């Protein structure tokens, strides 16, 4: 079985919503890294020398390759990444090998058979 890694940088207020939607789209789990900070095309404005940053979460999804594109599109839609600049970003990377996912493989096989 082949996997893709989806890395999403999400506003922390949207994390739970994105996690639920990704699971409905076929993701079997995720790892959330809290309190990340990023900088986009334009710097955030400051107030008396303090930067006004929105907290971000980095969410890692290891997903089966046949489900990856639809999960990525779901993350984009629910996270509203294209709504305006700085809402978030997600990328998909090839995974050469993975361990620790044997317990998910059987469930993924059933789901893939239904999808294909």
C-alpha positions as CSV (number, residue, x, y, z in Angstrom):
1,X,0.0,0.0,0.0
2,X,1.3,3.5,-0.9
3,X,0.9,6.6,1.2
4,X,1.0,10.3,0.9
5,X,1.7,12.8,3.7
6,X,-0.5,15.9,3.8
7,X,0.9,18.7,5.8
8,X,-1.6,21.5,6.6
9,X,-1.0,24.8,8.3
10,X,-4.4,25.8,9.7
11,X,-5.8,28.6,11.8
12,X,-6.3,27.1,15.2
13,X,-10.0,28.0,15.2
14,X,-10.5,25.7,12.2
15,X,-8.4,22.7,13.3
16,X,-11.2,20.6,14.8
17,X,-13.5,21.3,11.8
18,X,-10.8,20.3,9.3
19,X,-9.9,17.2,11.3
20,X,-13.6,16.0,11.3
21,X,-14.0,16.8,7.5
22,X,-10.7,15.0,6.7
23,X,-11.8,11.9,8.6
24,X,-15.1,11.9,6.7
25,X,-13.1,12.1,3.4
26,X,-11.1,9.0,4.4
27,X,-8.2,10.1,6.7
28,X,-7.7,7.5,9.4
29,X,-6.0,9.9,11.9
30,X,-3.8,12.9,12.2
31,X,-1.0,14.4,14.3
32,X,-1.6,18.0,15.5
33,X,1.3,20.3,16.4
34,X,0.0,23.4,18.2
35,X,1.1,27.0,18.3
36,X,3.0,27.2,15.0
37,X,3.8,30.7,13.6
38,X,4.0,31.5,10.0
39,X,4.5,34.5,7.7
40,X,2.8,34.9,4.3
41,X,3.0,37.3,1.4
42,X,2.5,40.3,3.6
43,X,3.6,40.8,7.2
44,X,0.9,41.2,9.9
45,X,0.3,44.7,11.2
46,X,1.7,45.6,14.6
47,X,0.1,47.5,17.4
48,X,2.5,49.4,19.6
49,X,5.3,47.1,18.5
50,X,3.4,43.9,19.1
51,X,2.7,41.7,16.2
52,X,-0.9,40.6,15.8
53,X,-0.5,36.9,14.8
54,X,-3.2,34.3,14.5
55,X,-2.2,31.0,16.1
56,X,-1.7,28.2,13.7
57,X,-1.7,24.4,14.0
58,X,0.4,22.1,11.8
59,X,-1.6,19.0,11.0
60,X,0.0,15.9,9.6
61,X,-2.1,13.3,7.8
62,X,-0.7,10.0,6.5
63,X,-3.2,8.9,4.0
64,X,-3.6,6.2,1.3
65,X,-2.6,7.6,-2.1
66,X,-5.9,7.0,-3.8
67,X,-7.7,9.1,-1.2
68,X,-5.1,11.8,-0.9
69,X,-6.4,14.3,-3.5
70,X,-10.0,14.3,-2.2
71,X,-8.8,14.7,1.4
72,X,-6.5,17.6,0.3
73,X,-9.4,19.3,-1.5
74,X,-11.6,18.8,1.6
75,X,-9.0,20.4,3.8
76,X,-8.8,23.3,1.4
77,X,-12.5,23.8,1.3
78,X,-13.2,23.5,5.1
79,X,-10.1,25.5,6.0
80,X,-11.2,28.2,3.6
81,X,-7.6,28.6,2.4
82,X,-8.5,30.3,-0.9
83,X,-11.0,32.7,0.8
84,X,-8.2,35.3,1.5
85,X,-4.5,35.6,2.0
86,X,-3.1,34.0,5.1
87,X,-5.9,31.5,5.8
88,X,-3.7,28.4,5.5
89,X,-1.9,26.1,3.2
90,X,-1.7,22.4,2.6
91,X,0.8,20.3,0.7
92,X,0.9,16.7,-0.4
93,X,4.2,14.7,-0.3
94,X,5.1,11.2,-1.5
95,X,6.0,8.8,1.3
96,X,8.6,6.2,0.4
97,X,8.0,3.9,3.4
98,X,6.0,3.9,6.6
99,X,5.8,1.7,9.7
100,X,3.3,1.6,12.5
101,X,0.3,1.7,10.2
102,X,-0.3,-2.0,10.0
103,X,-3.5,-1.7,12.1
104,X,-4.9,0.8,9.6
105,X,-4.1,-1.1,6.4
106,X,-7.0,-3.6,6.6
107,X,-9.5,-0.7,7.1
108,X,-8.0,1.2,4.3
109,X,-8.1,-1.8,2.0
110,X,-11.9,-2.1,2.5
111,X,-12.4,1.6,1.9
112,X,-10.2,1.6,-1.3
113,X,-12.2,-1.4,-2.7
114,X,-15.4,0.6,-2.2
115,X,-13.9,3.7,-3.9
116,X,-12.4,2.0,-6.9
